[in-house]
């Protein structure tokens, strides 16, 4: 929880930069490669074995195991179910939300060739798209607690930077939400009722993904050493829509807070961009059964652009007469750059004759090495990157899976352990996978399923002088993949 609060405090200090923070580094660097149903069903740990299109985004050396050219396409359904509760008051009830999306997880072609050289057994090329991150979620919370988002706007207005056009300025323009006193300081009606209970709710909707265009090549030397490289071009799209509402639940003309009835504050953020990276991999065939692999992924150099806007309505009563004010911000636009962390992957594959395989991967991701670049905002850039270095650390992720072959049928299972990237947390989240498939000489079809459960906290706003509104979120993400493949 401490690390999460640190992120929000950072966002308070960077008022000009609406969304760029540690949160963005985690969101755009925490990859969950879907790829093919075979890879998903085997725990996503195919790097030690290869001959699966997903390895173009993990260990491209595995591309060299292909003996035939191949085309794959993987439609998928992603679902997200979230249970939320505003934990500031025990009497608040949990709420449930869900979202489903039909997506394309993988699309690609491998061209296999056999050079005339006796030493080089294959020299293969791959081109296609793998989905490497998915942001689609929707959640809702409601409940009663002490405090108001007006406290944030008031603190911001009375800071050294004054009114900020996407938050406190909108509040000021929304007619009597906050206003200056005779000494030039801003005040609000909530100052007269600091312990009043306010009913609140918010709907948060996230959409988007990272789809990586991959260009790969790999060679097989004497069926002993395989080397490969992928140029990755990830395309990023993220949209966040938030609608926050407060209401005075008190009885009587004045209620709990004098002159306040309700407010609504809406935020919209859209982030788009693209990047480029290089993935290098090697596989070593120890003997007929054991294969060892290693891969290094350079940081992705992203060029991103945020567009954002906010609006607010505020309703109050004065001696029984209702009033309402509203305001909206200008359209904001900000371009910046993100350098994602380095990734190192070690892999092991054990082939059990013709009966199947067992595979495992260990991945290290140094989140503290990520950087954000803001042209013309040197102090904010320095502060943000210092916070990244202090807050984040290297996370270790483990993936283990296997496949059982029975005639033309394949049965798969896997497990993943994902470590928290925060330096002061020891949380490890788990994912579980299952899969089945049919393999014919020139055709195959695979089904894969993964369930990923984790918990995290969310706060709609934060001030430095009052308790945060903490929303506990229990999240269950499900992925259903269907891969169709054709060999030629």
BADREN-473022 format. One record per residue (C-alpha): residue number from 1; x, y, z. Coordinates in Angstrom, 3 decimals, decimal comma, m for minus. Layout:
// residues N
   k       c1       c2       c3
 NUM        X        Y        Z
...
This chain:
// residues 488
   k       c1       c2       c3
   1    0,000    0,000    0,000
   2    2,836    2,445    0,801
   3    4,184    2,232   m2,725
   4    0,771    2,909   m4,192
   5    0,345    6,047   m2,107
   6    3,791    7,210   m3,245
   7    2,635    7,005   m6,840
   8   m0,371    9,218   m6,153
   9    1,695   11,778   m4,257
  10    3,998   11,953   m7,259
  11    1,078   12,663   m9,562
  12    0,009   15,512   m7,260
  13    3,413   17,163   m7,601
  14    3,448   17,010  m11,416
  15    0,418   19,177  m12,114
  16    1,387   20,143  m15,655
  17    1,942   16,525  m16,638
  18   m1,505   15,071  m16,177
  19   m0,842   11,340  m16,445
  20    2,841   10,558  m16,800
  21    4,079    8,806  m13,648
  22    5,296    5,564  m12,120
  23    1,833    4,180  m12,869
  24    2,467    4,515  m16,609
  25    5,819    2,730  m16,351
  26    4,184   m0,256  m14,672
  27    1,190   m0,315  m17,009
  28    3,224   m0,189  m20,215
  29    6,076   m2,434  m19,012
  30    4,117   m5,264  m17,347
  31    3,748   m7,547  m20,338
  32    1,606  m10,672  m20,523
  33    2,285  m12,181  m23,936
  34   m0,728  m14,057  m25,249
  35    0,547  m15,250  m28,619
  36   m0,805  m18,691  m29,498
  37   m3,169  m20,994  m27,624
  38   m0,414  m23,629  m27,394
  39    1,889  m21,199  m25,611
  40   m0,871  m19,913  m23,337
  41   m1,991  m23,422  m22,357
  42    1,616  m24,361  m21,512
  43    2,018  m21,456  m19,105
  44    3,568  m19,085  m21,644
  45    6,931  m20,815  m21,257
  46    7,719  m21,915  m24,818
  47   11,064  m20,099  m25,056
  48   13,049  m23,232  m24,206
  49   11,419  m25,304  m26,935
  50   10,595  m22,983  m29,823
  51    8,671  m23,924  m32,960
  52    5,783  m21,700  m31,787
  53    5,051  m18,237  m33,114
  54    4,862  m16,738  m29,616
  55    8,651  m17,169  m29,191
  56    9,240  m14,308  m31,631
  57    8,315  m12,066  m28,669
  58   10,254  m14,079  m26,035
  59   13,236  m16,071  m27,400
  60   13,497  m15,727  m31,202
  61   16,104  m18,502  m31,406
  62   13,191  m20,943  m31,167
  63   12,153  m19,841  m34,650
  64   15,007  m21,965  m36,001
  65   13,363  m25,226  m34,873
  66   10,717  m24,895  m37,604
  67   11,177  m27,475  m40,383
  68    8,108  m26,352  m42,350
  69    6,631  m22,984  m43,164
  70    3,552  m22,143  m41,138
  71    0,660  m19,699  m40,885
  72   m1,190  m19,088  m37,606
  73   m4,118  m16,967  m36,512
  74   m5,450  m16,724  m32,963
  75   m8,763  m15,037  m32,153
  76   m9,363  m14,615  m28,421
  77  m11,850  m13,538  m25,787
  78  m10,552  m11,609  m22,786
  79  m12,810  m11,189  m19,740
  80  m12,220   m9,215  m16,560
  81  m14,280   m9,522  m13,385
  82  m13,608   m7,112  m10,521
  83  m15,044   m6,930   m7,008
  84  m14,498   m3,551   m5,319
  85  m15,143   m2,137   m1,866
  86  m14,582    1,330   m0,410
  87  m12,744    0,231    2,734
  88  m12,887    3,510    4,673
  89  m16,142    2,379    6,346
  90  m16,891   m1,250    7,255
  91  m20,584   m0,840    6,423
  92  m19,862   m0,178    2,742
  93  m20,963   m3,033    0,514
  94  m18,779   m4,596   m2,223
  95  m19,784   m4,159   m5,868
  96  m19,031   m6,329   m8,911
  97  m18,197   m5,295  m12,473
  98  m17,136   m7,153  m15,605
  99  m16,000   m6,570  m19,173
 100  m15,454   m8,861  m22,175
 101  m13,510   m8,173  m25,364
 102  m13,038  m10,086  m28,593
 103   m9,499   m9,535  m29,875
 104   m6,859  m10,942  m32,207
 105   m4,101  m12,389  m30,046
 106   m1,790  m13,567  m32,809
 107   m1,422  m13,401  m36,575
 108    1,713  m14,437  m38,404
 109    3,662  m16,486  m40,886
 110    6,955  m18,379  m40,664
 111    8,988  m19,110  m43,784
 112   11,300  m22,064  m43,245
 113   14,299  m22,776  m45,492
 114   17,188  m25,220  m45,536
 115   20,496  m23,668  m46,674
 116   22,885  m25,573  m48,872
 117   25,483  m25,455  m46,092
 118   25,909  m28,783  m44,286
 119   26,394  m27,036  m40,943
 120   23,357  m24,738  m41,024
 121   20,233  m26,918  m40,909
 122   17,646  m24,131  m41,174
 123   17,510  m20,406  m41,744
 124   13,985  m19,133  m41,026
 125   12,055  m15,877  m41,149
 126    8,964  m14,811  m39,217
 127    6,591  m11,886  m39,614
 128    3,404  m11,140  m37,714
 129    1,711   m9,670  m34,645
 130    1,584  m10,831  m31,024
 131   m0,589   m9,154  m28,391
 132    1,761   m8,502  m25,464
 133   m0,448   m6,451  m23,102
 134   m4,155   m5,884  m22,569
 135   m5,611   m2,985  m20,575
 136   m9,345   m3,665  m20,825
 137  m11,079   m3,317  m17,463
 138  m14,159   m1,720  m16,002
 139  m14,945   m1,295  m12,320
 140  m17,356    0,616  m10,114
 141  m17,426    1,397   m6,416
 142  m19,821    3,158   m4,103
 143  m19,997    3,896   m0,404
 144  m19,943    6,500    2,345
 145  m16,885    8,032    4,018
 146  m15,461   11,252    5,396
 147  m13,778   13,741    3,084
 148  m14,305   15,150   m0,390
 149  m12,449   15,550   m3,661
 150  m12,980   19,283   m3,062
 151  m10,206   19,000   m0,437
 152   m7,777   18,116   m3,221
 153   m8,894   21,010   m5,398
 154   m8,609   23,425   m2,468
 155   m5,116   22,238   m1,539
 156   m4,047   22,565   m5,138
 157   m5,465   26,086   m5,481
 158   m3,647   27,257   m2,333
 159   m0,312   25,727   m3,395
 160    2,535   27,684   m4,961
 161    1,322   26,819   m8,475
 162   m2,225   28,107   m7,892
 163   m5,195   27,026   m9,971
 164   m4,472   24,116  m12,342
 165   m6,578   24,184  m15,480
 166   m7,614   20,513  m15,521
 167   m8,572   20,222  m11,836
 168   m8,829   23,188   m9,450
 169   m9,507   25,701  m12,239
 170  m12,460   23,595  m13,399
 171  m13,665   23,415   m9,781
 172  m13,357   27,193   m9,421
 173  m15,271   27,809  m12,647
 174  m18,074   25,455  m11,598
 175  m19,759   28,207   m9,557
 176  m18,956   28,400   m5,853
 177  m17,203   25,065   m5,526
 178  m14,106   26,889   m4,263
 179  m13,518   30,635   m4,063
 180  m11,042   33,234   m2,753
 181  m11,506   34,965    0,601
 182  m10,555   38,548    1,467
 183   m6,917   37,547    2,080
 184   m6,551   35,884   m1,314
 185   m6,728   32,318   m0,006
 186   m9,207   29,855   m1,428
 187  m11,867   28,289    0,769
 188  m14,689   25,785    0,343
 189  m17,916   24,942    2,116
 190  m16,374   21,639    3,192
 191  m14,027   23,434    5,584
 192  m17,029   24,050    7,847
 193  m17,807   20,329    8,024
 194  m14,485   18,428    8,021
 195  m15,969   15,259    9,527
 196  m19,130   15,095    7,449
 197  m20,013   11,792    5,808
 198  m20,308   11,983    2,029
 199  m21,843    9,393   m0,252
 200  m19,621    8,746   m3,282
 201  m19,276    6,494   m6,300
 202  m17,102    6,231   m9,389
 203  m17,055    4,310  m12,649
 204  m13,630    3,686  m14,196
 205  m13,260    2,272  m17,698
 206   m9,946    1,253  m19,272
 207   m9,549    0,143  m22,878
 208   m6,544   m0,627  m25,013
 209   m3,607   m2,925  m25,631
 210   m0,065   m3,255  m26,915
 211    0,223   m5,219  m30,144
 212    3,746   m5,951  m31,299
 213    4,667   m6,230  m34,959
 214    7,558   m8,697  m35,137
 215   10,252   m9,160  m37,786
 216   12,425  m12,161  m36,891
 217   15,121  m14,404  m38,286
 218   16,902  m17,404  m36,816
 219   19,440  m20,050  m37,769
 220   20,069  m23,635  m36,632
 221   23,739  m24,637  m36,477
 222   24,282  m28,434  m36,549
 223   21,057  m29,009  m34,558
 224   23,127  m27,934  m31,547
 225   23,134  m24,134  m31,321
 226   20,266  m21,912  m32,431
 227   20,460  m18,130  m32,615
 228   17,774  m15,602  m33,471
 229   16,810  m11,943  m33,429
 230   13,521  m10,043  m33,498
 231   12,904   m6,419  m34,276
 232    9,743   m5,550  m32,370
 233    7,522   m2,569  m33,177
 234    4,859   m2,334  m30,464
 235    1,778   m0,175  m31,063
 236    0,232    1,179  m27,880
 237   m3,334    2,364  m27,347
 238   m4,918    3,224  m23,992
 239   m8,110    5,087  m23,095
 240   m9,284    5,893  m19,584
 241  m12,719    7,297  m18,739
 242  m13,571    8,145  m15,130
 243  m16,831    9,518  m13,761
 244  m16,726   10,479  m10,057
 245  m19,820   11,515   m8,099
 246  m20,384   12,837   m4,564
 247  m23,651   13,533   m2,790
 248  m24,624   14,885    0,614
 249  m26,776   12,158    2,234
 250  m27,828   14,349    5,186
 251  m31,409   15,248    5,986
 252  m32,699   18,777    6,200
 253  m32,236   21,897    4,111
 254  m28,481   22,187    4,684
 255  m27,599   18,475    4,967
 256  m24,237   17,414    6,390
 257  m22,303   20,085    4,469
 258  m23,938   23,534    4,258
 259  m24,719   24,716    0,716
 260  m23,621   21,394   m0,867
 261  m25,918   18,948   m2,655
 262  m23,815   16,968   m5,153
 263  m20,989   17,128   m7,684
 264  m19,766   15,148  m10,659
 265  m16,202   15,210  m11,982
 266  m15,345   13,466  m15,263
 267  m11,886   12,712  m16,676
 268  m10,901   11,373  m20,096
 269   m7,374   10,355  m21,089
 270   m6,232    8,826  m24,381
 271   m2,643    7,615  m24,905
 272   m1,340    6,463  m28,268
 273    2,093    5,762  m29,674
 274    4,601    3,260  m30,949
 275    8,071    2,045  m30,121
 276   10,910   m0,166  m31,249
 277   13,042   m2,802  m29,544
 278   15,451   m5,647  m30,264
 279   15,248   m9,173  m28,899
 280   18,243  m11,527  m29,092
 281   18,067  m15,193  m28,218
 282   20,084  m18,402  m28,143
 283   19,172  m22,053  m27,588
 284   21,626  m24,839  m26,840
 285   20,630  m28,461  m27,367
 286   22,452  m30,312  m24,589
 287   21,301  m33,741  m25,767
 288   18,289  m35,431  m27,319
 289   16,038  m34,363  m24,463
 290   17,372  m31,176  m22,835
 291   17,489  m27,663  m24,276
 292   18,756  m24,510  m22,557
 293   17,948  m20,986  m23,674
 294   18,714  m17,370  m22,908
 295   17,241  m14,169  m24,314
 296   17,785  m10,441  m23,797
 297   15,254   m7,751  m24,670
 298   16,471   m4,195  m25,046
 299   14,300   m1,427  m23,619
 300   11,481   m0,340  m25,887
 301   11,873    3,268  m26,977
 302    8,277    4,557  m26,975
 303    7,099    7,871  m28,406
 304    3,735    8,573  m26,789
 305    1,105   11,284  m26,853
 306   m1,596   11,985  m24,266
 307   m4,809   13,857  m24,939
 308   m7,034   14,659  m21,977
 309   m9,915   16,760  m20,724
 310  m12,062   17,158  m17,625
 311  m15,458   18,611  m16,757
 312  m17,473   19,190  m13,624
 313  m20,967   20,021  m12,422
 314  m21,714   21,263   m8,910
 315  m25,129   21,628   m7,291
 316  m25,847   23,481   m4,035
 317  m28,727   25,116   m2,159
 318  m28,921   28,512   m0,498
 319  m31,902   29,015    1,819
 320  m33,778   26,313   m0,024
 321  m33,075   27,702   m3,500
 322  m31,150   25,233   m5,736
 323  m28,251   26,366   m7,905
 324  m26,015   24,490  m10,331
 325  m22,724   25,371  m11,960
 326  m20,663   23,580  m14,576
 327  m17,297   23,978  m16,259
 328  m14,971   22,087  m18,551
 329  m11,264   22,205  m19,215
 330   m9,592   22,916  m22,539
 331   m8,370   19,962  m24,548
 332   m4,896   19,024  m23,359
 333   m2,158   17,459  m25,468
 334    1,256   16,301  m24,308
 335    3,973   14,347  m26,139
 336    6,659   12,468  m24,227
 337    8,951    9,442  m24,422
 338    9,174    6,275  m22,360
 339   12,087    3,866  m22,160
 340   10,857    0,546  m20,790
 341   13,043   m1,799  m18,676
 342   15,567   m4,369  m19,860
 343   14,347   m7,986  m19,749
 344   16,475  m11,111  m19,360
 345   14,976  m14,593  m19,797
 346   16,491  m17,967  m19,016
 347   14,675  m21,085  m20,220
 348   14,758  m24,855  m19,957
 349   12,995  m27,379  m22,161
 350   12,847  m31,139  m21,643
 351   11,482  m33,253  m24,501
 352   10,098  m36,603  m23,315
 353   10,586  m38,545  m26,552
 354    7,284  m38,402  m28,438
 355    5,177  m38,217  m25,279
 356    5,378  m34,469  m24,697
 357    7,560  m31,934  m22,956
 358    8,159  m29,914  m19,793
 359    9,323  m26,319  m20,058
 360   10,199  m23,466  m17,709
 361   11,261  m19,819  m17,900
 362   12,690  m17,335  m15,414
 363   12,391  m13,689  m16,378
 364   14,027  m10,692  m14,679
 365   12,636   m7,199  m15,364
 366   14,443   m4,173  m13,920
 367   11,569   m1,694  m13,566
 368   13,793    0,797  m11,724
 369   15,754    1,325  m14,949
 370   12,764    2,694  m16,861
 371   12,766    6,394  m17,753
 372   10,292    9,046  m18,849
 373   11,383   12,025  m20,966
 374    9,495   15,347  m20,979
 375   10,867   17,934  m23,388
 376   10,834   21,334  m21,715
 377    9,915   20,051  m18,228
 378   13,307   19,197  m16,789
 379   12,419   19,433  m13,089
 380    9,301   17,261  m13,457
 381   11,277   14,757  m15,521
 382   13,993   14,545  m12,890
 383   11,493   14,206  m10,043
 384    9,514   11,490  m11,830
 385   12,585    9,416  m12,730
 386   13,967    9,731   m9,199
 387   10,652    8,398   m7,917
 388   10,814    5,496  m10,384
 389   14,305    4,586   m9,147
 390   13,259    4,826   m5,467
 391    9,900    3,068   m5,780
 392   10,519    0,222   m8,236
 393   12,910   m2,705   m8,302
 394   13,758   m5,829  m10,311
 395   10,866   m8,296  m10,484
 396   11,357  m12,004  m11,121
 397    8,665  m13,904  m13,012
 398    8,540  m17,699  m13,285
 399    6,567  m19,702  m15,842
 400    6,317  m23,496  m15,907
 401    4,281  m25,682  m18,239
 402    4,045  m28,943  m20,069
 403    2,338  m30,922  m22,803
 404    1,224  m34,557  m23,001
 405    0,938  m36,092  m26,483
 406   m1,540  m38,914  m27,069
 407   m1,694  m39,825  m30,744
 408   m2,874  m36,622  m32,507
 409   m4,176  m35,087  m29,273
 410   m2,320  m32,665  m27,003
 411   m3,100  m31,837  m23,352
 412   m1,393  m28,897  m21,666
 413   m1,150  m27,131  m18,322
 414    0,963  m24,386  m16,802
 415    1,456  m21,996  m13,910
 416    2,955  m18,529  m13,633
 417    4,324  m16,621  m10,638
 418    4,631  m12,845  m11,049
 419    6,513  m10,747   m8,507
 420    5,499   m7,203   m7,586
 421    7,711   m4,474   m9,122
 422    7,528   m2,305   m5,962
 423   10,630   m2,182   m3,827
 424    8,748   m2,453   m0,516
 425    6,337   m5,266   m1,457
 426    6,818   m9,033   m1,493
 427    3,571   m9,856   m3,296
 428    3,599  m12,761   m5,768
 429    0,555  m13,227   m7,997
 430   m0,330  m16,509   m9,693
 431   m1,781  m17,503  m13,038
 432   m3,041  m20,920  m14,109
 433   m3,345  m22,303  m17,637
 434   m4,953  m25,237  m19,412
 435   m5,014  m26,243  m23,067
 436   m5,877  m28,943  m25,578
 437   m5,019  m29,402  m29,237
 438   m5,088  m31,590  m32,298
 439   m2,020  m31,976  m34,523
 440   m2,278  m33,279  m38,057
 441    0,435  m33,362  m40,713
 442   m0,546  m30,075  m42,386
 443   m3,030  m28,595  m39,943
 444   m3,458  m28,001  m36,211
 445   m5,993  m26,445  m33,878
 446   m5,368  m25,462  m30,262
 447   m7,475  m24,146  m27,400
 448   m5,917  m22,332  m24,466
 449   m7,227  m20,827  m21,228
 450   m5,520  m18,733  m18,561
 451   m6,863  m17,334  m15,287
 452   m4,935  m14,608  m13,511
 453   m6,038  m13,422  m10,057
 454   m4,584  m10,520   m8,141
 455   m5,496   m7,814   m5,654
 456   m4,621   m4,154   m5,611
 457   m5,848   m0,855   m4,201
 458   m7,122    2,231   m5,974
 459   m7,798    5,749   m4,776
 460   m9,868    8,272   m6,775
 461   m7,962   11,242   m5,340
 462   m5,450   12,059   m2,624
 463   m4,514   15,038   m0,508
 464   m1,536   15,442    1,794
 465   m3,663   16,389    4,842
 466   m6,524   13,862    4,895
 467   m6,974   10,117    4,829
 468   m7,096    8,633    1,318
 469  m10,196    6,976   m0,078
 470   m8,997    3,373   m0,440
 471  m10,862    1,077   m2,808
 472   m9,870   m2,581   m2,527
 473  m10,023   m4,410   m5,862
 474  m10,128   m8,193   m6,279
 475   m9,459   m8,905   m9,975
 476   m9,912  m12,089  m12,007
 477   m8,772  m11,960  m15,641
 478   m9,625  m14,817  m18,011
 479   m8,282  m15,469  m21,513
 480   m9,701  m17,918  m24,031
 481   m7,597  m18,482  m27,171
 482   m8,249  m20,489  m30,327
 483   m5,312  m20,976  m32,699
 484   m5,682  m22,244  m36,233
 485   m2,466  m23,263  m37,968
 486   m1,546  m24,407  m41,446
 487    1,791  m25,899  m42,513
 488    3,075  m25,571  m46,059
